[in-house]
Amino acid sequence: MHPASQSTVTSYTTVAGEHRHEIEIKRSRFITVLRRVETEEAARDLVAGLRKEFHDARHHCSAFVLGPDRDVQRSNDDGEPSGTAGLPMLEALTKRETAPGVTDLSDVAAVVVRYFGGILLGAGGLVRAYSESVSQAVASTRLVPRLRMQLYAVAAEHAQAGRLENELRAAGVTVLGSDYGEAGVDIKVARADEPEVLARFHEQLASLTAGGEPAVPRGTEWVDLA
């Protein structure tokens, strides 16, 4: 898991699990595998696994982007002419818009397995093929927005916990669950780590509890929103 407190951004986008997509260009097969990863080791494990699975393929080119700030970026041409595979794949990830004007895709590894079809594509053709392979794969997978959130525990009496949970949800607060104890209930909630959002949350809570106990901070965490 990425340390949420060390990032300079409050949101980014990643992919859901693993996704595969294949295209054919001049008899060459380009099989793209996308996987959500958070470490270089996990990204390299994907490459190693696909080398075994597609052991008879000529190339297993790769690119990956890691971290909320996208500060780790790597690519590998795996035998293709320098700059014709890994870099176009990396750019297909880093330049992908997840919303109008927003390029924040990260924690994703892409591997393109190529089975050569006997027809040379040339440098320009290879760049287009590898770029398009990854672009189409990203376009056909589910994207997951992630938000850096402040976690809190909201204390409530047993008799009031259900009502307060429902009212918090109705107010747009993310409720992560509740811990029931003998003395009462701790409702676990999360709010976007942004000053105006947090200020509004504390105002809402004071109103819902008629000035009751304030929320107790429980740290910061990256939360998937979908």
N, C-alpha and C positions, 0 to 999 in steps of 0.2 A: 504494500500500500504506500502511496505517496504521502509524505508528511505535509498535511494541508497548510500548516502554519508557515512553511518555507516558500510557498509559491507567491509570485507577484500578481497572478491572475485569480479571478474568483469563479471562472467557469471555462469549460472546454468541452469538446465532443469526441466520443470514441465510437467503436463499433460493438455490436452485440455478438459475443462468442466467436464462432468461426463461420466463414462463408466461402463458397467456391463458385467460380465463374469461368467459362471456357469460350474462346473465340478461335476461329481458323482463318489464317491469312496465307494465301498462296501455298496451300497444303501443309503449312506449319501449324501445329496446335499450340496454343498458348493457354495454359491452365493457371488461373490466378487463385491463390489461397490467401484470404485475409484472416487474421486472428487478433483478438484483443490480448495485448500483453502489457506488462508494466516494468519488465526488466530486460536488459540485453540478453541475459541467459535464456529467458523464455523465448525471445525472438530467435536466437540461434538454435534452440531446441526445435522450433518449427522447421527451420531450414534442414536440420539434420534428419528429422522425421520424414520430410518429403523426399530427401535424397534416397532414403530406403524404400519408401512407397513407390516412387517413380524412378527406380534405379537405372532404367534403360533410357531415360531422357538425356538429351545432350547438355542442357543448361538448367540450372536452378538459381535464377537471379533473384536478388532480394533487396528490400528497403524497409526501414522501420523508423518510426518517430515515437519518442517517449517523453512523458512528463507533461504536467499541465502547461508549463512554459515552453514545451517542445524543444528543450535544450539538448536532447540527445537525438541525433539524426545520422543514420548510417545507410550505405548502399553498397552493393556488390554486383559486378557485371558477370561473374562466374564464366569467364571464357569468351563472352561476346566482346566485340571491339570496344575499347575503352570509351565510356560515356554514352553508349547506345542502349543500355538496359537499366542498370541500377539507378542512375541519376534521373532519367525520365520517370521511373517508377516512384522515386522519392518526391519529385515535383508533383506528380499526380496526387500524392497524399497531402503535401504541404500547401498546395495551391487550391485544393478542393474547397469550395464554398459550402459551408453547412447551413448558412443563412445568407441572405443578400449582403454582400460585402464582408462576410465573416469567414476567415480561414483559420480554424482552430482544431482541426482533426489531429488527435494524438493517441498514444497508447495503442498503436496498431502496427502490425508487421504484415508485409505483403511479400509473397514469393510467387514468381511466375516460372512455371515449369514449361520448357519448350521442347517439343518434339519436332525436329527439323524435317521439312517436307520435300527437300531436294531442290528448292528454288531459292536462290540468294535474294535477300530483300534489300541489300545495300544499307549503308549507315543510316540514312534518313528513314528508310522503311522500318528498320529495327527500332529507332527512337519512337516512331509513331505507333508501332505494334505494342511495345512494352508500356508506353504511356496509356494507350487506349485500353489495354487489358486491365490495368489497375483502375482506370477511371470508370470503366463499365462495371467492374466488381464493386467498387464503392457505391456507385449509383444504384446497384441492385441489392444492397445489404441494408439492414436496419441500423440507423445511427442512434447513439445514446448520449443525450446531453448530461453533463456532470456539473454539479454546483458545489462550491465550497460553502459549508454550512456550519453555523455555531450550534452546538448541542446544549440542551438545557434539561433539567429535571424540574417539573412543576408539581409541588406537593398538593395533595387533595385528600379529603376524608373519603372513606369508602362509599358513603351514601351519595357523595357529590361527584365522584370520579367519572362516571359514565356521562353525566350531563356536561361536565367541563370538557371532556375529550371531544364530544360532539360539537360544542361551541367553538373549541379551538380549530377543529377541522373546518367548520363553517366560516371561520375568520381567515381561512387560507393558510393556517399554520400546519406544517408537516408533522404528523404524530407518528412516532416510530414504534410505540408500544407502551405498556405500563407494567410497573413492578409493584405487586401487591404484598404488603407486609402487615404485621399485627397493628402497628401504629397508624397506618394510612397507606396511600398510594402515591408512587412517584410516576408521573406521566412524562415519558421521554419525548421531547420535541426537537425540531430542527428548523432554523431560519437561515436564509441567505446571509452570508457574512458581509453585509453592507450596512454602513451606519444608519441610513434612513430606514431600512427594513427592520433592523434590530430595535431602533427607537420606537417604531410603530408597534412592534411585538410587545414590548414592555408596557406600552400604553393600553393595548388590547387586553393583556393579562390583568392589569390593575382594574380595568373596567369589569371584566368577567368574574373576578374574584372579590369585587368590592373592596379593593385595597388590601387583599390578603398577602400571604407570603410571596416574595419575589422569586423569580425563576433562578435556579442555581446553575451556574455554568458547568458544563461537562466536557469542554474541549471543542476542537474543530475537526471536521471530517469531510471527505469528498463523498457526495451522495448521488447515485444514479437517479435521474428524473423520469426515466422510461424503461 
